[in-house]
Amino acid sequence: MGIEREGGWLAAFYFVYFCALGAFMPYWGPWLHAQGQTPLAIGILTAAVQFSKVLAPNLWGWLSHFWGSRRIVMLGTLLTAAGFLALEFSAGHFLVILLITLAFSFFWAATLPLVDAATMDWAQRRSAAYGRIRLWGSLGFIALSLGMGVFISNWGMRAFLPGILVFLVLAWWVSRHLPYGIQTHPSHQLRPRMSPVLRDAGLWFFLLAGLLEQASHGVYYAFYSIYAEAHGLSSSSVGMLWSFAVLCEVAFFWWGDRFIRRFGVPLVFTASFFLTALRWGVIAWWPGLLWIVLVQSLHAASYAAFHLAAVHWVSERFPGALRARGMALYASMVYGLGGGLGALAAGWSWAQWGGQLTFAGAGLVALLASVFLIKGLRGSPTLEKKTS
């Protein structure tokens, strides 16, 4: 398979995968509400999606050494689609929806860390840019976060599950063609050991920093729209702010690998944490619409630069056959545990102290995270800037 065709399949997978995610994230809560779920039930079901990412990626990363990434990604996307199909028959029963949610989230969490590992491995072998492949995921997210709104406006919430199901089936089909690299049967090779890497204190400082950085996003994902509307913005204006943020994310993914080569992972990483803190601080202050539009561009730092630098860091610390398990550990600790704890903490803080103090607190959490990041980045000389 030629390099352009391999890259095309990887880009296609990210696009359809994030189309499904873009259809899911903004409308999961409204769909649950339409099913008659209470606010408490919606909170529990949303947290279930996040916390499933704590265990699942590590288990699937470990199993990839026995079954291979191709088989697991194909199985994960297909069973996730089956889970969304099963929701059609849940009849609004909380326990049924909870069990199905735990199941589809468990399988959904299997796919992205393994594809990220395969993409990074492919990019290194082909001297290609990971960010220019990954940006197609952001474009897919924009397309369906806006497109699903149009579908729901025309056909109601009955469009929600079929819309996601279509893209998950497409993700399964595309996953059959991804360049997973050469995988030798486990009986013909010694399985690599994780224990030497896990004994490195720098790894745990890095994971703690990433966990806190993602936890600081909890208030943004859960309450930013509510906070913006409370300051007089319409729903359409809020939607445009979200879309602008993701467009800035796409721009960084396009040029981000050049930033990594020029400035090095440590500088890009550290800057992303400080800019994240600045972003939450400005939102808390809310100095006016112009500043709010400008600060939305910092999504390029708080998400895109963070993720791109993290992928390079994990790839360096977990080379070769360990890479899939390293990506799984990163996903589970940072996005699973960090995202889940951040959502719960944001809800509690919002109820206790309101929006302004909650966003300000998120900024302080991001600053605290930078302290652990700096400790975690020490001793990574190969991650410094490259002149070639």
N, C-alpha and C positions, 0 to 999 in steps of 0.2 A: 504494500500500500504506500503510495507516494506521500510526501510530507504535507502537501496541500490538502490531499483527501483526508489524511489522518486529522489534521487540524480542523478541517470542516466538520468531521463527525464529532470531535470534542466540542466545538462551538455549538453545534446543533443540540448536543445533549444538554449543555448549560442553558441554552435558550428555552427548550421545552420544559426542563426541570424547573426553572425559575418562573416560567409561565404558570405552571401549576402552583408554585409557592406564591406568586403575585396574585393569583385568583383566591388563594386560601387565606392569607394573613389578614387583609383588610376586612374580609366578609365572614370569617369564622364566627365572630361574636354576633353579628346580626343574624346569621343563619341559626345559631343556637337560640337566640331570642325568639325568632320566628317559630322555633320548635317548642316554645313555652318554658324555656329554662330560666331560672331565677338568676339575678346577678351573682350570687354566691356560686351557683352551679357553673355559670359561664367562667368565673374565675378559676374554679377547680379544673374544668375541662381544658382551659387555656394553659394552665400550669402543667397539666399532664403531658401536653405536647412538648413542653420545654424539658421537663425532668426525664422524659424518656430518652433524651439525648445523652444522659449521664452514663448509663450502662451500655446502651446499645452499640455506639460506635466502637467501644473497646472490644466487645464480644465479637462483632463482625470483623474488626481488624485482625483479631487473633485467628478467627476461622478462615480468613483469607489465605493463611499459610497452608491450610489443608485443602480448601475447596477452590482457591483461586479467586481473584477479584471479579472476573467476568461473570462467573456463576452467581456470586453474591449480589452484584449490582442488578443483574437481570431478575433474580428472584425477589430482591427488595422492591424494585419498581412495580413488578407484577402484583405482589401481595399488598403493596400500598394501594394500588388501584382497586384491588378486591375489597380492601377496607372501606374505601369511599363508596363503592357499590353497596356494601352492607349497610352503610348509614341510611340508604334510601328506605330500608325496612326497619329502622329503629323505632318508628312510631312515637318519637319524642320521649322515650323512657330514659331517664338519667343514667341508670346503671348500665343499660345496654349501650348508650352512647359512650359512656366512660370506658367500658371494656373494648369497644371497637376503636376508640381513640388511642388507647394504650397500645393496641395491636398495630394499627397502621403507622403510628409514630415510631414504634420499635423498628419496623421494616423500612420506613422512610429514612430513618437515621443511618441505615446501612450504606446508603448509596454515595452521598456527596463526599465524605472523607476519602473513600476509595477512588473516586473519580478525580478528586484533587491530587491524590498521590500519583495516579497514572498520568495526569496532565503535567505535573511537575517533572516526573521522570521523562516523559516524552519531550518536554521543552528543553531539558538539559541535554538529551541525546541529539536533538535536532537543532540545537542552538537557537531556539525560538523563544518568544516572550509569553510567559504564563498569563500576564495581565491582559494581553490582547485576545486570548481565548476566553478568559473568565468574564470579560466585559459583556459577552453575549448573554450571560445570565442576567446581568443588570438590565439589559434591553428587554429581555423576556419578562422580567418582573414589572417594568414600566408598562409594557404592552397589555398585560392581563390585569394589572391592578386598575388600569383605566378601562380596559375592554370589558372586564367582568361587571364594572359599574353600569356600562351601557346595556349589557345583557340583562342584568337584574332590573334596570329601569323599564325594560320592554317586556320581560317575561316573569319578573318576580324572583323570589328566592328558589324557585324550582330549577333555575338555570345554574345554581351554585355547584351542586355535586356533579352533574354531567360535564360542566365546563372543566373542572379539575380532572375528572376521569379521562377525558380525551387526551390531555397532555401527559398524564402519567402513562397511558398506553403508548403514546408516541415516544416517551422517554425509554420505555422498555424496548421498543423496536430499535431505537438509535443505539442503545447500550450494547446491542449485539455486534456493532461494528467498531467499537472503540479500540484504540491501540493500547492494550494493557501491558505491553511489553512481554518479554520472554519469561515464562513461568515454568520452572522445573518441578516435577512431581516431588513432594516432600520426602519420599523414600530415597531419592537420589541425591539429597543434599542435607547438610546439617542445618537445622532451623536456627536462625540467629537469636541471640539472647538479648532481652531487654534490660536485664538487671544492671549491667554496667552503666547504661544511660540513665536509668531511674535513680541511681545513687548520686547523681550529679545535683548538688543543691541549686545550681543555676537554673536547671530545668523547672524546679518547683517555684522559684521566684518568678520565672517567666510566666508559668501557668497561673500563679496567684495574681500577677499583674494583669494578665489578659482577662481573668475571671472578673476582677474589679472593673476593668474598662468596659466590658460588656454589661456588667450589672448596672453601671451608670446609665446605660441606654434604656433601662427598664421604664423609666418615667417618660421617655421620648416615645417609645413604641406604644405605650398604654394610654398616655394622656396628652400628647402634644396637640392632637386635633381639638380636644376639649379645651385646652388652655388657649389655643389660638382663637377659637370661636368665642371664648369668654372675653377676648380683647377686641371683638367686633368684626372678625373676619368671617366671610361666608364659607359654606362647605366647599364651593368650587375653588375659592381662593386657597383654602387649606390644601385641597388636592393638588393645586399647582405648586405649592411650596414643597410637598412631598415629591412630586415629579422632578422639580428642579434639583432637589437634593440628590436624587438617584442619577440624574444626568451628569452632575458633577462627579459622582462616583464612577460613572462610565468613562469620563474624561481622564480620571486618574488611572484607571485600569489600562487605558490606551497608552499613556506615557509613563506609567509608574515604574516599569522595569528600567527605564532610563534614569529615573531618580535613584533607584536602588544602585545601579552601576556607578553613578556619579557621586552620590553622597554616602552610600553604604547603608546597610540595614539598621545599625544602631541609631544613626541620626534621624532617618526617616521614621523609625519606630518611636523614638523619644518625642519627636515633634508631633506625631499623631496624638500622643497622650496629652500633651500640653494644649494642643488645639481643641481636643475634645473638651477639656475643662473650660476653655474659653467659650466654646459653643454653648454649653449648658449655663454658664454664667450670664451670657448676653440674653439668652432666652428667659432666664429668671428675671432679669432686669426689665426686659421688653421695652427698649428705648424708642421704638417706632418701627413702622413697616419696612422702611428701607434697610435698617440694620438687621431686621429679622430675615429679609431676603438674602442679604449678604452673608449672614452667619449660616444659612442653610448650605452655602457652598462648602462649609467645613465638614459636611458629610463625606467629602472626598478624603478628609483626614481621619475622622473618627471611625469610619468603616473601611473605605477602600485602602488607604495607606496602611492602616492597622492590619488588615487581613493579608495584604500582599507581603508586607514585611514579615508577618507571622509565618506565612507559608515558606518563605525563604529560610527563616530561622529554623523551623521544624525540619525542613529538608536537609539542612546542614547537620543538625543533631541526630537525625534518624536516617542515615543513608541507606541506599539499596533496598534490601528486602524488609528492613524495619520501617520503611517510610509509611506504608499504609497504617501500621499500628501507631506510629507517631502522629499522623494526621487524625486518627481516631481519638487518641488521648487528648489532643488539642481541642477537637470539636466537642468532646464530652465535657471537659472541664470548663472551657471558656464559654461556648455557646449553650451547652446544656445546663450545667450547674450555675454558671454566671447569669445566663439569661433568665433562668427560673427564679433564682434568688432576687435578681433585680426587679422582676415583675412583682413578686410578693412584697418586697420592701417598698417599692413605689406606691403600691396600693395602700399599704399601711400608713406611709408618710403623708400621702395626699389626704387621707381621711383625718389625720392628726393635725397637720400643719398647713395644708393647702399647697397650691401649685408653685408659688414663687420660692418658698423654702425647700420644696422637694427638688426643683431643678437646681437650686443653689447647692443643695446637699450632693446631688449627682456630680456637680463640678468638683467638689471637695473629694469625692470618691475617686474621680479620674486623676486628681493630683496625687492622692495617696498611692494609686496604682503605679504612677511614674517612678516612685521611690523603689518599689519592688522590681520594676522593669530594669532600672539602671543596674541593680545588683544582679539580675538575671543575665544581662547582656555582657557582663564581664567575662573575659576568657573566651571570646569568640573572634579571634583574629581573622579568620577566613571570611567573616561577614563584613569586613571593612570595605570601603569603596574600591572599585576596580577601575583602572585607567584604560584597560583595553576594551 
